[in-house]
């Protein structure tokens, strides 16, 4: 490359994560200072935050953090909670201890801002302890899957008597900021729209989406970035859309940026700049003095280059971290362009298995939590509500209503069997049956007009057809198709066992 001459008063300082791409010549000519992540660790972050709280409150909070996280005494003693996480749990994404503690404090800050604490010191101590427990649950344990969440909940119960009732985990509850007591998440009621709408626009609130919306709201109101991670079909985008729908459109604009392996830094910068107006000098912002939330969907998708870097995400990090990017115009190239009033919500898939992670320097700016696969009861409630809205009990025969009521359980049973038996292999690499396949079955049922399906056998035929279209059409061998057809017949027989009208006996097995 070219040599760039520099004057004597120019000094260069680089902040890098590692030296894996540095040549010996570069290393020998630079003074290198190594900062270990265990030199200071998370304790100074907590101490700095506690100094900003009222003295009486800070003392009680410090006691709670010491009780539930432990003390940071060195690289081998980072706190009993982190030691438990290392030994017993597996997070879906790697995150630094400092980042997890920062996320905990950020959530706790939002909770304290809206909390109605008691005047009595004894009562306030218990209330603050519950707030700390809720913050630790999502700030430190938010990256766990359901099995590890149960272990995390059990560990906290060994340390505290301030946990929710035994029948509920700390992930299934929130704290009422008026009464300062635990209460289960309560999704808002949902009604099926009176007019026919697209299936993709039907957003049914669930316990998972309610808890996610709570976290999004709490962090977003502090103007801090927040990220949802989860496998395919865990409703990350849907949850974000429900959150955006509840915003005030008069003061907040939404800009969705979809990332792919082909997204470059220039494409991302152009997408953001196209939504901003000049406010004066080198300052730009959303029009009419509004704020704008950038929804960065599939943010981990940009290609990793041969040096292991993701230049597109480094530009995202620069924008999130410094509040701007550099001009690309020839006459201003290199000058810093300030982008005001931007907020960030991101979503990405679990890293690993061929899917990219994101740079740690970007990751540390976000409050990150995991969107788990919905439980069977949640799936039943979503699609049960849709079918009940499409075919109200008052407008369909009794046997029709019985079949419609049993469709969610029957479909989940069949979907579970397919996932367990039809596994991907080198010759069947496309044998992937996630929650999207499940939703496509119901999408096909709900797209048919009510007048076209008037009897229980017709609904049964329609459901079987959709199951074959979604699941069986993916299968490539005669043996797999026959096995699926046999399982479909068994599931149909179970579905119709208690329904009036004879079911399969009257309808006959439905072939292709």
N, C-alpha and C positions, 0 to 999 in steps of 0.2 A: 504493500500500500504506500500511499504518499506520506512523506514526513511533514508534520505540521510545526513550523517554527513558533516558539513562544518566547515572550519577553521574560526578563528576570523576575518580574513581579507577579507572574502567573503560577499558581499552584493547583494541582489537580487532586481531588479526593474522591475515591470510589467506595461505595458501600455494596459489597457483594455477599452472597450467601455462602459461597465456597470458591475454591480455586481450581475446580476440575477442568476448566477450559483455559487456564492461564499457562502461558509458556514459561519455561525456565528463565528466558531472557526478561520477561515481564516481572517475574517474582524477584529476580536478582536486582532489579532497578527500582523497586518500590519498597518503601517502609511499610511493613504489614503488622497490624495490630489485631490480634485474635480476641474476640469477645465471646466467651462461652455462655451458653444459655443457662448454665447453673451457677455462674459467678454471683449474680444478684437474685435470679429466679423471681418468684411471684410476690415475695414479702414486701419489697419496697413499693410495689404497685398498690397493695392493700393499705400500707401505712400512709401513703400519700392521699388516698381516697378518704381514709378515716379522719385525717386532719381537716378536711373540708366539712365534716359533719359537726353538729353541736356536741359539746363536751360530754354531756350525760349520755347522749345517744351513741357517741363513738365508743364509749367504754363498754356498753352492752353489746354493740355490734362486734367489737374486737373479741369479746368473750365467746360469742356465738361462732365466729369464724375459727377461733382456736379450738373450739369443741368439735366442730364438724369437718374441718379441713386439716387441722393440726398445725404444727410449727415447721417452718422451713429452716433447717439447721445445716444444710449443705447438700452436695450432690447425691448423697446416699440417704438422706432423710428429708424428703420434700413434702412431708405431710402424710398422715395415715390414709386420708381419702384417696390421694393420688397413688399411694402404694397399693391400695385395694384395687384401683382401676387398672393398674399395670398387671397385677396378678390374676384377677378374676374376670375382667371385662375386655371386650374388644370393640373399640370405636370404629364407626364406618369410615371415618376420615381422621388422619393424623392432625393433631392440633397441639400447640405449645401450651404449657401450664400457664404461662403469663397470659396468653390469649384467652384461655378458659376462665381465669380469674377476672380478667377485664370484662368478659361477657357477663359474668355473674354480677359484678359491680354495676354494670350498665343497666341490667334488668332491675337490680335492687334500687337504683336511683329512681327509675321510673315508678316503681311501686311505692317508694317512700314519698314521692311528690304527691301522690293521690291518697295516701293512707290517713285514716282518722285515728291517730294513736291516743291511747288513754293518758290522762293526766297522772294517774298513779304509776309510780316507778315499777312496782311489782307487775302490774298488768302490762305495762308498756314493754317490759323485758320479754314476756311470753309472746307478745304480738310481733316484736322485732325478730324473735327467734323463728317464728313461722314464716316471716317474709324472707329471712336468710335461707331457710330450708327450700322454699319455692324457687328462689334465685339459683341456689346450688343445683337443684334438680335439673333446670334447663340450661344453666350456664356451663356446668361441668358434666352433667349426665345427659345433656340433650343430644349427644351424638351416638347414643346407644340404640341397639335394636331391642324389641320387646323382651327377649329372654334375659338380656343383660340389664334391662331396666328393672326387672323384678329383683335381681340380685342387688342392684343399687338401692332400691327401696328398702329391702330387708336390712342392708347395712346401716342405712340412716335410722331405721327403727331401733336398732340395737343401741344407738347413741342418744335417742330422744324419745320423750313421751309426748311431744308436741306434734306428732305426725297425724295424718288423716285417719279416720276409722279403718280398722283392719280389712274390711271388705273392699277398700279402694286404695290404689297406690297413689303416691304423690304426683304421678303424671296424669292421673284421672281427676285431679282436684285443682281448684284455684283458691285464692283467698278473697273473700268479700271485703273490700277496702272500707266499708262502712262498719261492719260488725267485727272485722279482723279475725274471722273464723274460717276454717276450711269449708268449702262447699263443692259439690261435683260440677263439672262443666255442664252447662245446659244450653244446647243448640237452640237457636230461635226457631219458631214454628215455620213450616213451609207449606205453601199451597200450590197445587198444580195449576198452571196458567189456563185461563178460560179459552184462549185462542190457541190454535195449533202453532207450535214453535219448533225451531230446530232442536234436535236432541242435545247438541253441544252447548246450547244456552241454558239447559236445565241444571241449575246449581243447587244441590240439596245440602243444607248445613248438617254437619255431623260433629261428634265430639272432637275428632281429630282436627277438622277445619276450624272449629271454635277455639281450641287451644292455640292453633297456629295463628289465627287472626288476632288473638290476644297478644301473642308475642310480637307479631308484626306491628300492631298498633302501639305497644309500649315502647319499642325501640324506635319506630318511625317518628313518633312525636318528639323524640330527642334529636331528630335529624341525623341519626346514625345509620350506617348501612346494615342490612340484615339479609341473610341468605338461608334458603331452604334447600336441603339436599335429600334425595330419596330415589328409589328405584323407579323404573318405568311404570306409569299408571298410578302413582301414589298421590295424585291430585295437587302437585306443586303449582302448576299454572292455574288450575281451577281455583285453588285457595287464594292465590294472588289476585285473580280476577274478582272474586267475591270481596276481597279487601278493597280493591280499587272502586268497585261499585258503591261502596259505602262512603267514599270520600266526597268532599264538597268540590264539585266541578268548577265552581266560581273562583276558587283560590288555588286549586291543584290540578295541574295537567299530567297526563300519563303518556309516556313514550316507551313502547316495547321494542327492544332490540333483540332479535333472534340471532344467536351465534351458530356458526357451523364450522366445519374444518376448513372452509374456503374463506372465512372472514379474516380480513387483514386489518392492520392498524388504521390505514387510510379510510377503509370502508366504515369502521366504527366511528372515527372522528367526524367523517362527513355526515353520518346518520345523526350524531348529536348536534353538530353545528347547524344543521338544516332546521332545527327546531328553535334556535335561539336568535334573539334580536340584539342589536348593539345598544348598550345602555350608556355609553360614554367612555372615551379613551380606549383602553384595551379591555374593557369590561363588557361581558355579554351575559344575557340571561333570558329566561322564558318571556314571551310577550305579555304586555299589560301588567307588569310587575308581579306576576304570579310565580309560584314555585312549580317545579316539575319533578316527578318521580320517574326515574329510568328503571324499567324492568328488564334486567339482563337475563334473558332466558337461555338455558343451556350454556352457561358462561364458561364451562370447561372444554367446550368443543374445539376452539381454535387449534390449529396444527402445532405440534411440538417440533421445532426445527432440529437439525442434526446435532446441534450443541446442547440440546435438552431445554431450550428456552421457548417461551410463548410470547413473542413480541407484542401480539395483540393485547394480551392480558397485562403486559407491562405498561401499555398506554392506559388501560383501564385503571391500573393501580395509581399511575400518575394523576389521573383525573380525580379519583376518590381521595387520594392522599393530599394533593396540593391544591385541589379546586380549580384546575385548569390544565391546558395543554399548550404546545407551542404553535405559533402561526405557521402555516405552510405556504402563504403567499410569498412571492419572490422578494417584494420590497420590505417585508416584515419577517422573513424567515428566521426562526430562532427566538424571536420575541415571545414573551409569555402572554397567553390569552387567558384571562380570568373568566371562569364560568360560574356565575352566581346562582344561588337558590336551586341547586340540584340535589335530589335525594336518591338513594339507591336501594333497590330490592333485587336480589339475584336468586336464580334457581339452577341447580345442576344435578347430574346423576352421581351415584356413588362412584368414587374412583376405584380403579382396579378392574381386572378382567377385560383389559383392552380399552378401558375408558380413562381419560386423562384426569389427573389431579390439577389443582391450580397452584400458582407460586405461593410460598409461605408469606411473602411480603404483601401479597394481595389479601390472602386469607386472614391476616391478623386484624384487618380493618372491619371485618364483618362479625356480627352476632350470628352464629351458625347453629342450626338445629336440624335434626333428622325427621323427615316425614316417613313414618312407618307404614307398612302394608296394612290396610284396614282390616280389622277383625271381621269374623263372619257376621256378628251381630250388626256391625256398622254397614256391611254390604247389604244385609237383609233390609235394614232401615232405609237405605238409599233407594234401592230398586223397588222395594215394597211400596214406598211412598209414591214413586212414579207410576207404578201399575195401578195403585189405588186411585190416583188422580185421573189416569186415563180411562179406567173402567170402574166408576163409582158403584158401590154395592147396591145403591138404590135404583140403578139403571140397567143392571145385568141380572140374568137368572142366578139362582142360588148355586147351582153346580158350576157355572162359569166363574162366579166369585171365588169358590173354593179352589179351582184350578189356578186362577190368577194369584191367589194368596200364596200358593205353594211353589210358584215358579222361581222366586229368588233362591230358596233352599235347594230346589232340584238343580238349578243351573250351577250354583256354587259346588254342589256335590259332584256334578259331571266335570266341571272345570278343574276341581281338585284331583279327580281321577286322571284326567288328561295330563296334568302337570307331573304327576307321580309316575305314570306309565310311559308316556311319550316323551322320552328324554332326548335332547340333542346329541348328535354324534357327527363325525366328519362327513358322513353321507346324508345326514339329516340335520344340518346345522341350523335350519330355519324352524326347528321344533321348539319354539319359544312361545309360551302361553302365559302372558301376564294379565294384569287387570284390564288392559285395553281390549283383549279378546272377550273378556267377560262383559264389558260395556257394549261391545258391538252386537252381542246377542240381544240385549234389551233395546238397543238402538233400532234394530230391525223390527222388533215387535211393536215399538212405540210409533214407528213411522207409518204403520198400516192404519188406515182410518177405522174408527170405531164401527162404522156401518158395515165394513167388509168382514168383520169378525164378530159373529153374533151368538155362537154356541160354543160350549166347552170343547167338543171335538175339533172345531175349527181353530180354536186357540191352541190346542195341543199340537195340531198339524203345523201351525205357524211356528211354535216354539221349537219343535223338532227340526223344521226346515232351517231355522236360524242357527241352531246348534251344529247342524251338518255343514252349513255354509261357512261358519266361522272356524270350527274345529276340524271337521273331516276333510274339508277342501285343502288343508295344509298337509295332510298325510299322503305319503308317496308310495306305500306298499299295500298290496291287497290284504296282507295279514293285519296291518295296523287299522285299515278301514273296517275290516270285519270285527276286530276287537272293539273298536269304538262303537260300531253299530249295535253289538251285543250289549255293551254298557249303556248305550242310549235307551235301548228297549227296557232294560232293568230299571233305569232311573224313571222312565215314563210310567212303568207299572207301579212303582212306589208313589209317584206323584198322584196318580189317579185312583189309588187304592181307596181313599175315603171320599172321593168326589162322586156326586150323583151322575147318572146318565150312562154308566157302564164303562166310560173311558176307552181303553184299548180294545176291549171286546167289541165295542160298537164301531170304533174308528178303524181298527185294524192297524198293524204295524206299518208305519210310513216309511217307504223306501225312498230312493232317490227320485 
